[in-house]
């Protein structure tokens, strides 16, 4: 964009160079081109035959040198040659702007002190005005930091022409940049390869853990399945143990009844305890039966699922049995239909 605008600004002077046949006319054209606004490239004007003819003129050859300084030189180059023609205000301002571009390429020189000295400016205020003008002319993109005396440049417009013999240095610079870029790409490739290797190792470890977990789960399921089948093979752990426990409990009941001094008739669930003339069924499997208690002269209820222990009553045992025979029991819990008391 900036180059196109600069070339368009130079186009009228290229047309005038064709008619500048005399050295004086060519010298005047140099002064006009370097003073015009928006003209920042001059290589095309330098290549015209009439401009090159100034080299043969002893009086105006310095104008050709001045045009070369505007094309690729700096203000320091102008000051180093006192034989050059004097600059007007527009030429001086433009040469300052063009000299700022190569100085801005180095980040180590972007200080107020260095720029002020290199451009021969009287004060930091003049430097700030010059940089502001360059920014509005789209020559560079920068920000000013007056507190720290720095100029932060982010981009520079490619508006300077290459000096003769500058191509080898430019080629070396590009080769160094290419080497740095290639090294960075190689490092990135190595990092990518390392990440991929690490990912493969993580995947292997994950699969190894999954296989170990599956093996452990299979062993646990196999052990739990064998324990559930049990020695009897009926799918229940400890099959047949319930019957044995029941037999042991019943034997224990019978034993307790016998220890209590009552007469026990039969074995197992059909065993009955003879207490006087009353036959009481032994609770099937539960191991205890209810007695009958009387309160205030009345038989109230069976004792619950607790141990038997006879009829808890202040009366004698015979009176309680008589009351049972007479049908005076008002309620019997957990009783059998056939008259047995559990």
C-alpha angles and dihedrals in degrees: 000000000000092000092051091050092047092050091049089052090051095048097087091053091050088056092049092050090069091065097039095099098152125069091238093054090048091050091050090050090054091054092048094048095048092047097048119101120253094018106125104142122063107165093106091051092048091055095058115108096236091054092049089050089067088073088072093052116090093199100047104027089103089065090061089051089050090053090051090053090053089049099052110345136089139227089267090059090052093051091048090063111056093181092073119107117263121266126238122219095269093048092047093051092047093048089051090053092047091048090052093062099066091041090054092058091075115068091199092064098049096106127117091238096052096042093047091052096043093049095040092235120167098224145359087257090063089049092053091050091050093050091047090053090050091051093051090047089055091239092128143352113234146141128221124231106190093170091064097025094241137134113211109204119191102174141008128205115239095235102128122097122231116257119230110276093020095112097080091052091046091049091051090050091050091047091052090049091049090051091051091047091049091050090050091050091049090051091049091050090051091050091048090051090049091050091050092050091050090050091052091050091049091051091050091050091048092051090046091053091047092052090048091050092049091050092050092048091049091052092048092050091048092051094046091048092053092049092052093051090055127186093299094058094225096120093256122103110244093008114195092025093108092060092048091049090050091052090049091050092049092049088049090051092050090047092051091049090052091047090054090061097247122129113252118202118200132354136261123011092341094058115124129194115225111215108175107305095337122093113207121193116234109237109260108249095335095089100222140065133202126260127208122252129193127204125190093353097309131100103236112177147322120278107255127243092312127112116296111239100164128273109325099221140128090232124081124272094251093056090053091051090050091052089053091051091049091055095243096141109114099190135007119190121215092005126160120240091238092065099262118137115224 
